[in-house]
Amino acid sequence: MSTDPGWKRFLEEDAERDFERARVAVLPVPYEATVSYGRGTSRGPAAILEASAEIESFDGRIERVPSGCGIWTAAPLPIPPDARPEQVLRSVTARFGELLDAGKWVVMLGGEHSLTPAGVAAAAERHAGLHLVQLDAHADLRDSYQGSRWSHACAMARCLDHAPIRAIGIRSYSEEEGRRIRNGIPGYRLVHSWEMADESWIARALEGIDGRPVYLTVDVDYFDPSIVPATGTPEPGGGQWWPTLRLLEALFTRADVVASDVVELAPIPGLHHADFTVARLVYALIGLRFHGSR
């Protein structure tokens, strides 16, 4: 295992340099190939790591120092410029699996959302009965988009091959996807963003998930653009910060979140608050995984 990530480590000053001692592995994957509007997701992992250096290591909400669990940052996954999407995803699955087999709790930093099926495949191989919880603005249920079954717009369609899905915050999908959702998709449950006016939606979103192994994917366009504007396809009416944290507290309390990813940050030069917000989210996930809620 490389001990030099090549970029800044997550939470640089408090990062764990010793792989064996770490309980968390941060896996940066700067992959961008199928984005369909705003570009820049390949710069997302570096921006998250850069911003994380400014985070206070003490989390006052849970009154803990999550970095005490040991957060190790992997070298960015090398991606040949001529690699086909299927090759990239196989490489991600293999690397993700290596880290899981080493006993690490993995959080992958994308990169575009087409990476998620690779992480889910690795987790599903190791955790029977895996469920996927998706925080996202878009359903990503197309079987194919712009000639590719491996597009970011098809990410959840590919994930359904590995795990049932709880989709939360969705507010944009095609007519075809809407028809599939209305007709019912085996293993698929949805909470639209317009159903999230009061917090009863949290109980509905997590119904029946108690004790199950879960892979959590967060496409940052789940959040309202006022919170995270730096993403390729921002959609108005998205998730708010504190209700989302309460959802995540409930998820980590009730289920066994075995791995995660945070994807689709497309940094905007000179606009730092989105990078910092996403870095803060990653640190919050680590804190919830190892220290639970308040």
Summary of the structure (lengths in Angstrom):
residues: 294
radius of gyration: 17.3
end to end distance: 34.5
largest distance: 50.9
contacts: 1058
relative contact order: 0.18
helix: 39%
strand: 20%
